[in-house]
Amino acid sequence: MPRATNAPASRRRRRRRLSLAKGFYGARHRLFRQATAAVDRAMKLATIHRKLKKRDYRDLWIARLSAACRPHGLNYSRFIEGLTKANVLLNRKMLSEIAIQDPKGFAEIVALSKSARGI
């Protein structure tokens, strides 16, 4: 009996992996073994970096809020403490957008935070 190699499925699997490696340099997009290693690493790093991107954006929003609070005589942590006590449910992304787009509105939010803290 002849040896069964399951060639169509093997070829399809290799073609799929090589298509994922499209755009990689040199052997990493031509040869199956190198392409497999490169694609596995790229997938792992893509997952990690998707999570890091969320962290980076949160850091950016906090830095913006801290810079916007300073002229009002308040630091970031006291500002957030006051908002928590005042039950303001705006997230940091929206607060930073308000600080950039509407400085007068942000000043009112800062005043609300200060009054909740008893300043």
C-alpha positions in Angstrom: 0.0 0.0 0.0 1.4 3.4 -0.9 2.4 5.9 1.8 -0.2 8.5 2.6 1.3 12.0 3.1 -1.8 14.1 3.4 -0.2 16.4 0.9 -3.1 18.8 0.2 -3.6 19.6 3.9 0.2 19.9 4.5 0.5 22.3 1.6 -2.4 24.3 2.7 -1.0 24.6 6.2 2.4 25.7 4.9 0.9 28.2 2.5 -1.2 29.7 5.4 1.9 30.1 7.6 4.0 31.6 4.8 1.2 34.1 4.0 1.3 35.2 7.6 5.0 35.8 7.2 4.4 38.1 4.2 6.5 41.2 4.5 9.2 39.6 6.6 12.8 39.9 5.5 14.9 37.2 3.7 14.3 33.6 4.6 11.7 34.5 7.2 9.1 34.8 4.5 10.5 32.1 2.1 11.3 29.1 4.2 8.8 27.3 6.3 10.8 26.7 9.5 12.1 30.2 9.7 8.7 31.6 8.9 7.0 29.5 11.6 9.5 30.8 14.2 9.1 34.4 13.0 5.3 34.2 12.9 5.1 32.6 16.4 7.3 35.4 17.8 5.3 38.1 16.0 2.0 36.8 17.3 3.3 36.6 20.9 4.7 40.1 20.7 1.5 41.4 19.1 -0.5 40.2 22.1 1.9 41.7 24.6 2.0 45.0 22.8 -1.8 45.2 22.6 -1.8 45.1 26.3 1.1 47.6 26.7 -0.6 50.0 24.4 -3.5 50.3 26.9 -1.0 51.0 29.7 0.8 53.6 27.6 -2.4 55.5 26.9 -3.4 55.5 30.5 0.0 56.9 31.4 -0.5 59.6 28.8 -3.9 60.6 30.1 -2.6 60.8 33.7 0.4 62.9 32.6 -2.0 65.3 30.8 -4.3 65.5 33.8 -1.4 66.2 36.1 -0.2 69.0 33.9 -3.7 70.5 33.7 -4.2 70.3 37.5 -1.0 72.1 38.5 -2.1 75.6 37.5 -5.1 75.2 39.7 -3.0 74.4 42.7 -3.7 70.7 42.8 -1.8 67.6 42.1 -3.2 64.6 40.2 -3.7 62.3 43.2 -5.6 64.9 45.2 -7.7 65.8 42.1 -8.7 62.1 41.6 -9.4 61.8 45.4 -11.8 64.8 45.2 -13.5 63.4 42.2 -14.0 60.1 43.9 -15.5 61.8 46.9 -17.7 63.9 44.7 -18.9 60.7 42.9 -17.8 62.0 39.5 -17.7 59.0 37.2 -15.7 60.5 34.3 -12.7 58.3 33.3 -9.2 59.6 32.8 -9.5 59.6 29.0 -12.5 61.9 29.0 -11.0 64.1 31.8 -7.9 64.6 29.7 -9.9 65.4 26.6 -11.9 68.0 28.6 -8.7 69.5 29.9 -7.4 69.9 26.4 -10.6 71.0 24.6 -12.5 72.9 27.3 -10.2 74.5 29.9 -13.1 76.4 31.5 -15.1 73.3 31.9 -12.0 71.5 33.4 -11.6 74.4 35.9 -15.2 73.7 37.1 -14.4 70.1 37.5 -11.3 71.0 39.5 -13.4 73.3 41.7 -15.8 70.5 42.2 -13.0 68.2 43.3 -11.6 70.8 45.6 -15.0 71.4 47.3 -15.5 67.7 47.8 -12.2 67.5 49.6 -13.1 70.5 51.7 -10.5 73.0 50.4 
